[in-house]
C-alpha cells in the first residue's frame, strides 16, 4: 500500500480588500478563527496557529497533498466570505479579500516560534501597520515584489 508523507508547513498572510478594518470585535475574530480551524482541518491542512487582526489574517498551517497553495487559499477566502456574510456582524455589501497573499514555508523546528509570533500580533499592531508588517515579511524572506499591484 502506498502512502504520501507530507510535512510542508506554511505561514500565509492575507488582508481584506483595501485593508478595511472589518474584524473589530473579539467575538467576531473568535468565531472566524474557529471557522478557519475547522475549515483547514476539513481540507487536510491542519492549522497550528491563526491570528486575526482588524484587517488581515495570519495562518500557520500544513499544506494538503490534495491541493495547491493557490487552490487552498482560494477555498479559504471563499468559504470564510460566505461564513462572514452569514454572521451578519460585518457590513459585507462590498466585502472582498485582497487578491494577493503572501506565504512562506516554515520548518518543523520553527513552528513554535512562528506560532508565538502569531500570538503576539495584537501587541505588534499597536505600533506597526499591516502594510509595514507585510513588506517586512516579504523582505525578511527575500521575496521580490513590486509595490504597484501589491495591495490588489
C-alpha positions as a Markdown table, in Angstrom:
| # | Residue | x | y | z |
|---|---|---|---|---|
| 1 | Unk | 0.0 | 0.0 | 0.0 |
| 2 | Unk | 1.5 | 3.4 | -1.0 |
| 3 | Unk | 1.2 | 6.5 | 1.1 |
| 4 | Unk | 2.1 | 10.1 | 0.7 |
| 5 | Unk | 4.1 | 11.6 | 3.6 |
| 6 | Unk | 3.7 | 15.4 | 3.8 |
| 7 | Unk | 5.4 | 17.7 | 6.3 |
| 8 | Unk | 5.1 | 21.0 | 4.5 |
| 9 | Unk | 4.2 | 23.9 | 6.7 |
| 10 | Unk | 3.2 | 27.4 | 5.6 |
| 11 | Unk | 2.8 | 30.8 | 7.1 |
| 12 | Unk | 0.2 | 32.6 | 5.0 |
| 13 | Unk | -1.0 | 36.2 | 5.3 |
| 14 | Unk | -3.9 | 37.9 | 3.5 |
| 15 | Unk | -5.9 | 41.0 | 4.0 |
| 16 | Unk | -9.4 | 42.4 | 3.5 |
| 17 | Unk | -9.6 | 44.4 | 0.3 |
| 18 | Unk | -8.2 | 47.9 | 0.8 |
| 19 | Unk | -7.3 | 46.8 | 4.4 |
| 20 | Unk | -10.8 | 47.5 | 5.6 |
| 21 | Unk | -10.8 | 47.1 | 9.4 |
| 22 | Unk | -13.8 | 44.8 | 9.4 |
| 23 | Unk | -13.0 | 42.3 | 12.2 |
| 24 | Unk | -13.4 | 44.8 | 15.0 |
| 25 | Unk | -14.9 | 42.7 | 17.8 |
| 26 | Unk | -13.1 | 39.9 | 19.7 |
| 27 | Unk | -16.3 | 37.9 | 19.3 |
| 28 | Unk | -16.2 | 38.0 | 15.5 |
| 29 | Unk | -12.5 | 37.3 | 15.4 |
| 30 | Unk | -13.0 | 34.3 | 17.7 |
| 31 | Unk | -15.9 | 33.0 | 15.5 |
| 32 | Unk | -13.9 | 33.4 | 12.4 |
| 33 | Unk | -10.8 | 31.8 | 13.9 |
| 34 | Unk | -12.8 | 28.7 | 15.0 |
| 35 | Unk | -14.4 | 28.5 | 11.5 |
| 36 | Unk | -10.9 | 28.7 | 9.9 |
| 37 | Unk | -9.5 | 25.9 | 12.2 |
| 38 | Unk | -12.4 | 23.7 | 11.2 |
| 39 | Unk | -12.2 | 24.5 | 7.5 |
| 40 | Unk | -8.5 | 23.9 | 7.3 |
| 41 | Unk | -9.0 | 20.6 | 9.1 |
| 42 | Unk | -11.6 | 19.5 | 6.5 |
| 43 | Unk | -9.2 | 20.5 | 3.8 |
| 44 | Unk | -6.4 | 18.3 | 5.3 |
| 45 | Unk | -4.5 | 21.5 | 6.0 |
| 46 | Unk | -4.2 | 21.3 | 9.8 |
| 47 | Unk | -3.9 | 24.8 | 11.4 |
| 48 | Unk | -1.2 | 25.2 | 14.0 |
| 49 | Unk | -2.0 | 28.9 | 14.8 |
| 50 | Unk | -4.3 | 31.5 | 13.5 |
| 51 | Unk | -4.2 | 35.2 | 14.2 |
| 52 | Unk | -6.9 | 37.6 | 13.1 |
| 53 | Unk | -6.4 | 41.4 | 13.3 |
| 54 | Unk | -8.9 | 44.0 | 12.3 |
| 55 | Unk | -7.9 | 43.9 | 8.6 |
| 56 | Unk | -5.8 | 40.7 | 8.0 |
| 57 | Unk | -5.2 | 37.1 | 8.8 |
| 58 | Unk | -2.2 | 35.0 | 9.5 |
| 59 | Unk | -2.4 | 31.2 | 9.1 |
| 60 | Unk | 0.2 | 28.7 | 10.2 |
| 61 | Unk | -0.9 | 25.6 | 8.5 |
| 62 | Unk | 0.2 | 22.3 | 7.0 |
| 63 | Unk | -0.1 | 22.0 | 3.2 |
| 64 | Unk | -2.5 | 19.4 | 2.0 |
| 65 | Unk | -1.4 | 16.8 | -0.6 |
| 66 | Unk | -4.6 | 17.2 | -2.5 |
| 67 | Unk | -4.4 | 20.9 | -3.4 |
| 68 | Unk | -2.0 | 23.6 | -4.5 |
| 69 | Unk | -1.4 | 26.6 | -2.2 |
| 70 | Unk | -3.4 | 28.8 | -4.6 |
| 71 | Unk | -6.4 | 26.4 | -4.5 |
| 72 | Unk | -6.2 | 26.2 | -0.7 |
| 73 | Unk | -6.2 | 29.9 | -0.2 |
| 74 | Unk | -8.9 | 30.5 | -2.8 |
| 75 | Unk | -11.1 | 28.0 | -0.9 |
| 76 | Unk | -10.4 | 29.6 | 2.5 |
| 77 | Unk | -11.2 | 33.0 | 1.2 |
| 78 | Unk | -14.4 | 31.9 | -0.5 |
| 79 | Unk | -15.7 | 29.9 | 2.4 |
| 80 | Unk | -14.8 | 32.5 | 5.0 |
| 81 | Unk | -16.5 | 35.2 | 2.9 |
| 82 | Unk | -19.7 | 33.1 | 3.0 |
| 83 | Unk | -19.3 | 32.4 | 6.7 |
| 84 | Unk | -18.8 | 36.2 | 7.4 |
| 85 | Unk | -22.0 | 37.0 | 5.4 |
| 86 | Unk | -23.9 | 34.5 | 7.5 |
| 87 | Unk | -22.8 | 36.1 | 10.8 |
| 88 | Unk | -24.3 | 39.4 | 9.9 |
| 89 | Unk | -21.7 | 41.1 | 12.1 |
| 90 | Unk | -19.8 | 42.7 | 9.3 |
| 91 | Unk | -21.1 | 45.1 | 6.7 |
| 92 | Unk | -20.3 | 42.9 | 3.7 |
| 93 | Unk | -22.0 | 44.6 | 0.8 |
| 94 | Unk | -18.6 | 45.4 | -0.7 |
| 95 | Unk | -16.6 | 42.9 | 1.2 |
| 96 | Unk | -13.7 | 41.2 | -0.6 |
| 97 | Unk | -10.5 | 39.7 | 0.3 |
| 98 | Unk | -7.3 | 41.1 | -1.2 |
| 99 | Unk | -6.5 | 39.1 | -4.3 |
| 100 | Unk | -2.9 | 38.7 | -3.3 |
| 101 | Unk | -1.5 | 36.8 | -0.4 |
| 102 | Unk | 2.0 | 36.1 | 1.0 |
| 103 | Unk | 3.1 | 32.6 | 2.0 |
| 104 | Unk | 6.4 | 31.1 | 3.0 |
| 105 | Unk | 7.4 | 27.6 | 4.1 |
| 106 | Unk | 8.2 | 27.0 | 7.7 |
| 107 | Unk | 10.4 | 24.2 | 9.0 |
| 108 | Unk | 9.0 | 21.9 | 11.7 |
| 109 | Unk | 11.6 | 23.2 | 14.1 |
| 110 | Unk | 10.3 | 26.8 | 13.6 |
| 111 | Unk | 6.6 | 26.0 | 14.2 |
| 112 | Unk | 6.6 | 27.1 | 17.8 |
| 113 | Unk | 8.5 | 30.3 | 17.1 |
| 114 | Unk | 6.1 | 31.3 | 14.3 |
| 115 | Unk | 3.2 | 30.3 | 16.5 |
| 116 | Unk | 4.4 | 32.6 | 19.2 |
| 117 | Unk | 4.9 | 35.4 | 16.7 |
| 118 | Unk | 1.2 | 35.0 | 15.7 |
| 119 | Unk | 0.1 | 35.1 | 19.3 |
| 120 | Unk | 1.9 | 38.5 | 19.6 |
| 121 | Unk | 0.1 | 40.1 | 16.7 |
| 122 | Unk | -2.3 | 42.2 | 18.7 |
| 123 | Unk | 0.6 | 43.8 | 20.6 |
| 124 | Unk | 2.6 | 44.3 | 17.3 |
| 125 | Unk | -0.2 | 46.1 | 15.6 |
| 126 | Unk | -0.4 | 48.8 | 18.3 |
| 127 | Unk | 2.7 | 50.3 | 16.6 |
| 128 | Unk | 3.0 | 48.6 | 13.2 |
| 129 | Unk | 0.6 | 48.8 | 10.3 |
| 130 | Unk | -0.4 | 45.8 | 8.2 |
| 131 | Unk | 1.4 | 47.3 | 5.2 |
| 132 | Unk | 4.6 | 47.7 | 7.1 |
| 133 | Unk | 4.4 | 44.3 | 8.6 |
| 134 | Unk | 3.7 | 42.6 | 5.2 |
| 135 | Unk | 6.6 | 44.4 | 3.4 |
| 136 | Unk | 8.9 | 43.4 | 6.3 |
| 137 | Unk | 7.6 | 39.8 | 5.9 |
| 138 | Unk | 8.5 | 39.8 | 2.2 |
| 139 | Unk | 11.9 | 41.4 | 2.8 |
| 140 | Unk | 12.8 | 39.0 | 5.7 |
| 141 | Unk | 12.1 | 36.1 | 3.4 |
| 142 | Unk | 13.9 | 37.6 | 0.4 |
| 143 | Unk | 10.8 | 37.7 | -1.7 |
| 144 | Unk | 11.0 | 40.1 | -4.7 |
| 145 | Unk | 7.9 | 42.2 | -5.1 |
| 146 | Unk | 6.6 | 45.2 | -7.0 |
| 147 | Unk | 4.8 | 47.9 | -4.9 |
| 148 | Unk | 2.5 | 48.5 | -7.8 |
| 149 | Unk | -0.3 | 45.9 | -7.5 |
| 150 | Unk | 0.9 | 44.6 | -4.2 |
| 151 | Unk | -2.3 | 45.7 | -2.5 |
| 152 | Unk | -4.8 | 44.4 | -5.1 |
